[in-house]
């Protein structure tokens, strides 16, 4: 894992309760939540704000009609 953000106490408490509701550990709940949010986000907004256009081939937000701008 390249980057591990620290979660504040309030966020941990929310995640813990969601994990309990899902009957899974927090380490399983968090990626599931991120995947759920990703499905529901506007992929055009995500692509428009992207700072890593060279990674489009591996991006789950990639849309067929989005053409990345060359960062150079």
MODELLER restraints for C-alpha pairs under 7 A, 6 or more apart:
rsr = mdl.restraints
at = mdl.atoms
rsr.add(forms.Gaussian(group=physical.xy_distance, feature=features.Distance(at['CA:15:A'], at['CA:26:A']), mean=6.53, stdev=0.5))
rsr.add(forms.Gaussian(group=physical.xy_distance, feature=features.Distance(at['CA:16:A'], at['CA:26:A']), mean=6.00, stdev=0.5))
rsr.add(forms.Gaussian(group=physical.xy_distance, feature=features.Distance(at['CA:19:A'], at['CA:25:A']), mean=5.79, stdev=0.5))
rsr.add(forms.Gaussian(group=physical.xy_distance, feature=features.Distance(at['CA:19:A'], at['CA:26:A']), mean=5.27, stdev=0.5))
rsr.add(forms.Gaussian(group=physical.xy_distance, feature=features.Distance(at['CA:19:A'], at['CA:29:A']), mean=5.26, stdev=0.5))
rsr.add(forms.Gaussian(group=physical.xy_distance, feature=features.Distance(at['CA:43:A'], at['CA:61:A']), mean=5.15, stdev=0.5))
rsr.add(forms.Gaussian(group=physical.xy_distance, feature=features.Distance(at['CA:43:A'], at['CA:63:A']), mean=6.98, stdev=0.5))
rsr.add(forms.Gaussian(group=physical.xy_distance, feature=features.Distance(at['CA:46:A'], at['CA:61:A']), mean=6.98, stdev=0.5))
rsr.add(forms.Gaussian(group=physical.xy_distance, feature=features.Distance(at['CA:47:A'], at['CA:61:A']), mean=6.84, stdev=0.5))
rsr.add(forms.Gaussian(group=physical.xy_distance, feature=features.Distance(at['CA:53:A'], at['CA:68:A']), mean=5.64, stdev=0.5))
rsr.add(forms.Gaussian(group=physical.xy_distance, feature=features.Distance(at['CA:56:A'], at['CA:62:A']), mean=6.06, stdev=0.5))
